[in-house]
Amino acid sequence: MDDDTLRRTMLFDFFGELLTDKQREYFDLYHNEDLSLSEIALRAGISRQGVFDIISRAEKTLIEMESKTGVVQKWLDTQSGLKQAEEIALELKRLSGADVATTKLAETLISVLDSIR
């Protein structure tokens, strides 16, 4: 999955409920179900241009919401931070050797991080 596809999917997952029913449906059919504009237009009984316009407005709305809130980027940053914390905890556990207390703390931290994800 390329970066644009992943970003669109994440925007839809986070903000899709803010779209109109048609925008949500056509966006999903086009990007997630991989239907062409012509196939969607045939199903909906409208022109390809009409479908394109609805999808374009949906994408614009999703991008604007992310621009205003930064929620997707904050989520990505959080996931990255959790991964980094887990790597540190694993390294701490490895380095603790025979120190039972440190090993137990590292295992607890790893467990907590797993539960957050």
C-alpha positions as a Markdown table, in Angstrom:
| # | Residue | x | y | z |
|---|---|---|---|---|
| 1 | Met | 0.0 | 0.0 | 0.0 |
| 2 | Asp | 1.5 | 3.3 | -1.0 |
| 3 | Asp | 1.6 | 6.4 | 1.3 |
| 4 | Asp | -1.2 | 8.2 | -0.5 |
| 5 | Thr | -3.5 | 5.2 | -0.2 |
| 6 | Leu | -2.6 | 4.7 | 3.4 |
| 7 | Arg | -3.2 | 8.4 | 4.2 |
| 8 | Arg | -6.6 | 8.4 | 2.4 |
| 9 | Thr | -7.6 | 5.3 | 4.3 |
| 10 | Met | -6.6 | 6.7 | 7.6 |
| 11 | Leu | -8.4 | 10.0 | 6.9 |
| 12 | Phe | -11.5 | 8.1 | 6.0 |
| 13 | Asp | -11.2 | 5.9 | 9.1 |
| 14 | Phe | -10.9 | 8.9 | 11.4 |
| 15 | Phe | -13.2 | 11.4 | 9.7 |
| 16 | Gly | -15.5 | 9.4 | 7.4 |
| 17 | Glu | -18.5 | 9.9 | 9.6 |
| 18 | Leu | -18.3 | 13.6 | 8.9 |
| 19 | Leu | -19.0 | 13.1 | 5.2 |
| 20 | Thr | -22.5 | 12.9 | 3.7 |
| 21 | Asp | -23.9 | 9.5 | 3.1 |
| 22 | Lys | -23.2 | 9.8 | -0.7 |
| 23 | Gln | -19.6 | 11.1 | -0.1 |
| 24 | Arg | -18.9 | 8.2 | 2.3 |
| 25 | Glu | -20.4 | 5.6 | 0.0 |
| 26 | Tyr | -18.7 | 6.8 | -3.2 |
| 27 | Phe | -15.4 | 7.4 | -1.5 |
| 28 | Asp | -15.5 | 3.8 | -0.1 |
| 29 | Leu | -16.5 | 2.3 | -3.4 |
| 30 | Tyr | -13.8 | 4.1 | -5.3 |
| 31 | His | -10.9 | 3.9 | -2.8 |
| 32 | Asn | -11.6 | 0.8 | -0.7 |
| 33 | Glu | -13.6 | -1.4 | -3.1 |
| 34 | Asp | -11.6 | -0.3 | -6.2 |
| 35 | Leu | -14.6 | 0.4 | -8.4 |
| 36 | Ser | -14.1 | 2.8 | -11.3 |
| 37 | Leu | -15.9 | 6.1 | -11.6 |
| 38 | Ser | -17.9 | 4.6 | -14.5 |
| 39 | Glu | -19.0 | 1.6 | -12.4 |
| 40 | Ile | -20.1 | 3.9 | -9.5 |
| 41 | Ala | -21.8 | 6.2 | -11.9 |
| 42 | Leu | -23.7 | 3.3 | -13.5 |
| 43 | Arg | -24.8 | 2.0 | -10.0 |
| 44 | Ala | -25.9 | 5.5 | -8.9 |
| 45 | Gly | -27.5 | 6.6 | -12.1 |
| 46 | Ile | -25.4 | 9.7 | -12.4 |
| 47 | Ser | -22.5 | 10.9 | -14.6 |
| 48 | Arg | -18.8 | 10.0 | -14.1 |
| 49 | Gln | -18.2 | 13.7 | -13.5 |
| 50 | Gly | -20.9 | 13.7 | -10.8 |
| 51 | Val | -19.2 | 10.8 | -9.1 |
| 52 | Phe | -15.8 | 12.5 | -9.4 |
| 53 | Asp | -17.1 | 15.8 | -8.0 |
| 54 | Ile | -18.6 | 14.0 | -5.0 |
| 55 | Ile | -15.4 | 12.0 | -4.3 |
| 56 | Ser | -13.3 | 15.2 | -4.7 |
| 57 | Arg | -15.4 | 17.1 | -2.2 |
| 58 | Ala | -15.1 | 14.2 | 0.2 |
| 59 | Glu | -11.3 | 14.1 | -0.1 |
| 60 | Lys | -11.2 | 17.9 | 0.4 |
| 61 | Thr | -13.3 | 17.6 | 3.5 |
| 62 | Leu | -11.1 | 14.9 | 5.0 |
| 63 | Ile | -7.9 | 16.8 | 4.2 |
| 64 | Glu | -9.4 | 20.0 | 5.8 |
| 65 | Met | -10.4 | 18.1 | 9.0 |
| 66 | Glu | -6.9 | 16.7 | 9.3 |
| 67 | Ser | -5.4 | 20.1 | 8.7 |
| 68 | Lys | -7.6 | 21.6 | 11.4 |
| 69 | Thr | -7.2 | 18.9 | 14.0 |
| 70 | Gly | -4.0 | 17.0 | 13.2 |
| 71 | Val | -5.6 | 13.9 | 14.7 |
| 72 | Val | -4.1 | 11.4 | 12.2 |
| 73 | Gln | -0.6 | 12.8 | 12.6 |
| 74 | Lys | -0.9 | 12.7 | 16.4 |
| 75 | Trp | -2.1 | 9.1 | 16.2 |
| 76 | Leu | 0.9 | 8.2 | 13.9 |
| 77 | Asp | 3.3 | 10.0 | 16.3 |
| 78 | Thr | 1.8 | 8.1 | 19.2 |
| 79 | Gln | 2.2 | 4.8 | 17.4 |
| 80 | Ser | 5.8 | 5.6 | 16.6 |
| 81 | Gly | 6.5 | 6.6 | 20.3 |
| 82 | Leu | 4.9 | 3.4 | 21.5 |
| 83 | Lys | 7.1 | 1.3 | 19.2 |
| 84 | Gln | 10.2 | 3.1 | 20.3 |
| 85 | Ala | 9.2 | 2.7 | 24.0 |
| 86 | Glu | 8.7 | -1.0 | 23.4 |
| 87 | Glu | 12.1 | -1.4 | 21.8 |
| 88 | Ile | 13.7 | 0.4 | 24.8 |
| 89 | Ala | 11.8 | -1.9 | 27.2 |
| 90 | Leu | 13.0 | -5.0 | 25.3 |
| 91 | Glu | 16.6 | -3.7 | 25.3 |
| 92 | Leu | 16.3 | -3.0 | 29.1 |
| 93 | Lys | 15.0 | -6.5 | 29.6 |
| 94 | Arg | 17.9 | -7.9 | 27.6 |
| 95 | Leu | 20.5 | -5.8 | 29.5 |
| 96 | Ser | 19.0 | -6.6 | 33.0 |
| 97 | Gly | 20.5 | -10.1 | 32.9 |
| 98 | Ala | 20.1 | -11.7 | 36.3 |
| 99 | Asp | 18.6 | -8.6 | 37.9 |
| 100 | Val | 15.1 | -10.0 | 38.6 |
| 101 | Ala | 13.6 | -6.7 | 39.7 |
| 102 | Thr | 14.7 | -4.9 | 36.5 |
| 103 | Thr | 13.6 | -7.8 | 34.3 |
| 104 | Lys | 10.2 | -7.8 | 36.0 |
| 105 | Leu | 9.8 | -4.0 | 35.5 |
| 106 | Ala | 10.8 | -4.3 | 31.8 |
| 107 | Glu | 8.2 | -7.1 | 31.3 |
| 108 | Thr | 5.5 | -5.1 | 33.0 |
| 109 | Leu | 6.3 | -2.1 | 30.8 |
| 110 | Ile | 6.2 | -4.3 | 27.7 |
| 111 | Ser | 2.8 | -5.7 | 28.8 |
| 112 | Val | 1.4 | -2.1 | 29.4 |
| 113 | Leu | 2.6 | -1.0 | 26.0 |
| 114 | Asp | 1.0 | -4.0 | 24.3 |
| 115 | Ser | -2.3 | -3.3 | 26.0 |
| 116 | Ile | -2.2 | 0.3 | 24.8 |
| 117 | Arg | -1.9 | -0.8 | 21.2 |
